[in-house]
Amino acid sequence: ETFAVFTSDSYPKPKWESIGTFHMRNERGIQAFPLPDTVYAKYIKIEMLKHFGSEHYCPISMIRVLGATMMEEYEFTESQREVDTMAEDDNEEKTIINDGTEEHESSNEDKGNP
């Protein structure tokens, strides 16, 4: 029903940091528990605080932890920054070309050329 998640960068003598407490629904199927902030860690500890029913054990059939390494996140951020820079450069170039074209057309009209 309720579980807490902790992370650490060292083991076997970890210093566990709490990531949060999460509440499950009493139903079968995959449930997602997104984290409020980005977290980088090597080790994860999940502590069951409370479970549904009165059984002594609380079997968990599957746990998936999804994410990216710090290096993958950095590379993605840098590639996005390059794409944004290239798009800005393209927009500036189009503006310059459009400005030049408009000036050229208006100068032809001043000379009486169609």
Kinemage of the C-alpha trace (Angstrom):
@kinemage 1
@onewidth
@group {chain A} dominant
@subgroup {mainchain}
@vectorlist {calphas} color= white
{ca glu a 1} P 0.000 0.000 0.000
{ca thr a 2} L 2.792 2.444 0.945
{ca phe a 3} L 6.526 2.313 0.298
{ca ala a 4} L 9.537 4.584 0.679
{ca val a 5} L 12.407 4.950 -1.792
{ca phe a 6} L 15.975 5.762 -0.798
{ca thr a 7} L 19.133 6.225 -2.881
{ca ser a 8} L 22.838 6.091 -2.208
{ca asp a 9} L 26.074 6.494 -4.145
{ca ser a 10} L 28.016 4.039 -1.972
{ca tyr a 11} L 27.625 0.485 -0.746
{ca pro a 12} L 28.133 -1.575 1.531
{ca lys a 13} L 28.274 1.366 3.949
{ca pro a 14} L 25.598 3.536 2.402
{ca lys a 15} L 24.300 6.893 3.447
{ca trp a 16} L 20.672 6.566 2.338
{ca glu a 17} L 18.827 9.678 1.187
{ca ser a 18} L 15.029 9.638 1.087
{ca ile a 19} L 13.523 10.252 -2.338
{ca gly a 20} L 9.917 10.037 -1.215
{ca thr a 21} L 7.024 7.970 0.045
{ca phe a 22} L 4.594 6.571 -2.511
{ca his a 23} L 1.107 5.046 -2.338
{ca met a 24} L -0.009 2.119 -4.514
{ca arg a 25} L -3.504 1.305 -5.719
{ca asn a 26} L -5.005 -2.030 -4.656
{ca glu a 27} L -5.099 -3.451 -8.184
{ca arg a 28} L -3.060 -5.669 -10.437
{ca gly a 29} L -1.169 -4.180 -13.323
{ca ile a 30} L 1.682 -1.789 -13.846
{ca gln a 31} L 1.662 1.382 -11.767
{ca ala a 32} L 4.020 4.319 -12.283
{ca phe a 33} L 5.481 6.486 -9.548
{ca pro a 34} L 7.263 9.445 -11.162
{ca leu a 35} L 9.804 11.325 -9.073
{ca pro a 36} L 9.295 15.036 -8.435
{ca asp a 37} L 12.937 15.906 -9.227
{ca thr a 38} L 15.807 14.469 -11.250
{ca val a 39} L 17.836 12.045 -9.143
{ca tyr a 40} L 21.184 10.434 -9.942
{ca ala a 41} L 22.192 7.449 -7.814
{ca lys a 42} L 23.984 4.123 -8.008
{ca tyr a 43} L 21.901 2.204 -5.460
{ca ile a 44} L 18.176 2.156 -4.699
{ca lys a 45} L 16.473 0.822 -1.593
{ca ile a 46} L 12.723 0.239 -1.459
{ca glu a 47} L 11.177 -0.164 1.964
{ca met a 48} L 7.624 -1.468 2.252
{ca leu a 49} L 5.897 0.557 4.982
{ca lys a 50} L 2.382 -0.839 4.717
{ca his a 51} L 0.705 -3.435 2.505
{ca phe a 52} L -2.839 -4.408 1.559
{ca gly a 53} L -4.494 -7.269 3.445
{ca ser a 54} L -3.420 -9.087 6.600
{ca glu a 55} L -0.870 -11.507 5.141
{ca his a 56} L 2.569 -11.668 6.701
{ca tyr a 57} L 4.305 -11.302 3.308
{ca cys a 58} L 3.772 -8.804 0.516
{ca pro a 59} L 5.030 -10.391 -2.720
{ca ile a 60} L 6.100 -7.974 -5.426
{ca ser a 61} L 6.189 -9.505 -8.880
{ca met a 62} L 7.999 -6.804 -10.812
{ca ile a 63} L 9.942 -3.600 -10.210
{ca arg a 64} L 11.295 -1.461 -13.044
{ca val a 65} L 13.542 1.519 -12.556
{ca leu a 66} L 13.823 3.643 -15.676
{ca gly a 67} L 16.134 6.544 -16.304
{ca ala a 68} L 19.348 7.761 -17.840
{ca thr a 69} L 22.883 8.212 -16.641
{ca met a 70} L 24.210 11.660 -15.884
{ca met a 71} L 26.372 11.443 -19.022
{ca glu a 72} L 23.393 10.518 -21.223
{ca glu a 73} L 21.451 13.456 -19.806
{ca tyr a 74} L 24.372 15.812 -20.486
{ca glu a 75} L 24.799 14.572 -24.075
{ca phe a 76} L 21.066 14.947 -24.730
{ca thr a 77} L 21.057 18.498 -23.322
{ca glu a 78} L 24.073 19.457 -25.441
{ca ser a 79} L 22.566 18.006 -28.626
{ca gln a 80} L 19.320 19.918 -27.961
{ca arg a 81} L 21.320 23.106 -27.435
{ca glu a 82} L 23.075 22.572 -30.810
{ca val a 83} L 19.733 21.998 -32.559
{ca asp a 84} L 18.298 25.164 -30.987
{ca thr a 85} L 21.378 27.173 -32.020
{ca met a 86} L 21.151 25.887 -35.600
{ca ala a 87} L 17.439 26.769 -35.740
{ca glu a 88} L 18.158 30.287 -34.467
{ca asp a 89} L 20.912 30.688 -37.079
{ca asp a 90} L 18.518 29.548 -39.824
{ca asn a 91} L 15.875 32.032 -38.664
{ca glu a 92} L 18.402 34.890 -38.638
{ca glu a 93} L 19.620 33.940 -42.130
{ca lys a 94} L 16.045 33.874 -43.489
{ca thr a 95} L 15.367 37.270 -41.940
{ca ile a 96} L 18.462 38.741 -43.597
{ca ile a 97} L 17.541 37.223 -46.979
{ca asn a 98} L 13.945 38.437 -46.662
{ca asp a 99} L 15.100 41.928 -45.676
{ca gly a 100} L 17.462 42.048 -48.660
{ca thr a 101} L 14.766 40.848 -51.060
{ca glu a 102} L 12.256 43.390 -49.854
{ca glu a 103} L 14.773 46.200 -50.281
{ca his a 104} L 15.636 44.980 -53.778
{ca glu a 105} L 11.971 44.823 -54.823
{ca ser a 106} L 11.238 48.270 -53.447
{ca ser a 107} L 14.279 49.714 -55.257
{ca asn a 108} L 13.004 48.263 -58.561
{ca glu a 109} L 9.619 49.878 -57.980
{ca asp a 110} L 11.331 53.226 -57.341
{ca lys a 111} L 13.030 52.980 -60.753
{ca gly a 112} L 9.741 52.258 -62.446
{ca asn a 113} L 10.593 48.622 -63.185
{ca pro a 114} L 7.810 46.053 -62.612
